[in-house]
């Protein structure tokens, strides 16, 4: 009786282990499909990557700084001009 119970418990444990392995395989496959679909959707929407966004943001900040410097220089030149 003990051997039969042990064998049944071993079979149940093996089935549970196999089911868990199958579930992990399904999970990985589902993640791959979802990731692929999301990447395709983002490409179709023409969404920029984080790196592209950060590069353009840095360029805009530098342009703003340069614009502020030029505005200050222009104001100084205009102030130095004699009034007619």
matplotlib code that plots the C-alpha trace (Angstrom):
import matplotlib.pyplot as plt

x = [0.0, 2.8, 4.5, 1.3, 0.7, 4.3, 4.0, 0.8, 2.3, 5.4, 3.1, 1.2, 4.4, 5.7, 2.5, 2.6, 6.2, 5.5, 2.4, 4.6, 7.2, 4.5, 3.0, 6.4, 6.9, 3.4, 4.3, 7.6, 5.8, 3.1, 5.6, 7.4, 4.2, 3.1, 6.5, 6.7, 3.2, 4.0, 7.2, 5.4, 2.7, 5.3, 7.1, 3.9, 3.1, 6.6, 7.3, 10.8, 13.1, 14.3, 17.8, 16.5, 14.3, 17.2, 19.4, 16.9, 16.2, 19.9, 20.0, 17.0, 18.6, 21.8, 19.9, 18.0, 21.2, 22.7, 19.5, 19.6, 23.3, 22.5, 19.5, 21.6, 24.3, 21.7, 20.2, 23.7, 24.4, 21.1, 21.7, 25.0, 23.5, 23.0, 19.4, 18.7]
y = [0.0, 2.4, 1.7, 2.4, 5.6, 6.7, 5.9, 7.9, 10.9, 10.6, 10.6, 13.6, 15.5, 14.7, 15.9, 19.1, 19.7, 19.0, 21.4, 24.1, 23.7, 23.8, 26.9, 28.6, 27.7, 29.2, 32.3, 32.8, 32.3, 34.7, 37.4, 37.0, 37.4, 40.4, 42.1, 41.5, 43.0, 46.0, 46.7, 46.5, 48.9, 51.4, 51.2, 51.9, 54.8, 56.2, 56.7, 57.8, 55.9, 57.2, 57.7, 59.8, 61.8, 62.6, 63.6, 66.1, 67.3, 68.0, 69.8, 72.0, 72.9, 73.9, 76.0, 77.7, 78.6, 80.0, 81.9, 83.5, 84.5, 86.0, 87.9, 89.4, 90.4, 92.0, 93.9, 95.1, 96.3, 98.0, 99.7, 101.0, 102.5, 106.2, 107.4, 109.5]
z = [0.0, 0.8, -2.5, -4.4, -2.5, -3.1, -6.8, -7.1, -5.3, -7.5, -10.6, -9.3, -8.6, -12.1, -13.7, -11.6, -12.7, -16.3, -16.2, -14.6, -17.3, -20.0, -18.4, -18.5, -22.1, -23.0, -20.9, -22.8, -26.2, -25.3, -24.1, -27.5, -29.5, -27.5, -27.6, -31.4, -31.9, -29.7, -31.5, -34.9, -33.6, -32.4, -35.8, -37.6, -35.3, -36.0, -32.3, -31.5, -29.3, -25.9, -27.3, -30.2, -27.9, -25.5, -28.4, -29.7, -26.2, -25.7, -29.0, -28.1, -24.7, -26.4, -29.0, -26.2, -24.4, -27.7, -28.4, -24.9, -25.4, -28.8, -27.4, -24.6, -27.1, -29.4, -26.4, -25.4, -29.0, -29.3, -25.9, -27.1, -30.3, -30.0, -30.4, -33.6]

ax = plt.figure().add_subplot(projection="3d")
ax.plot(x, y, z, "-o")
ax.set_aspect("equal")
plt.show()
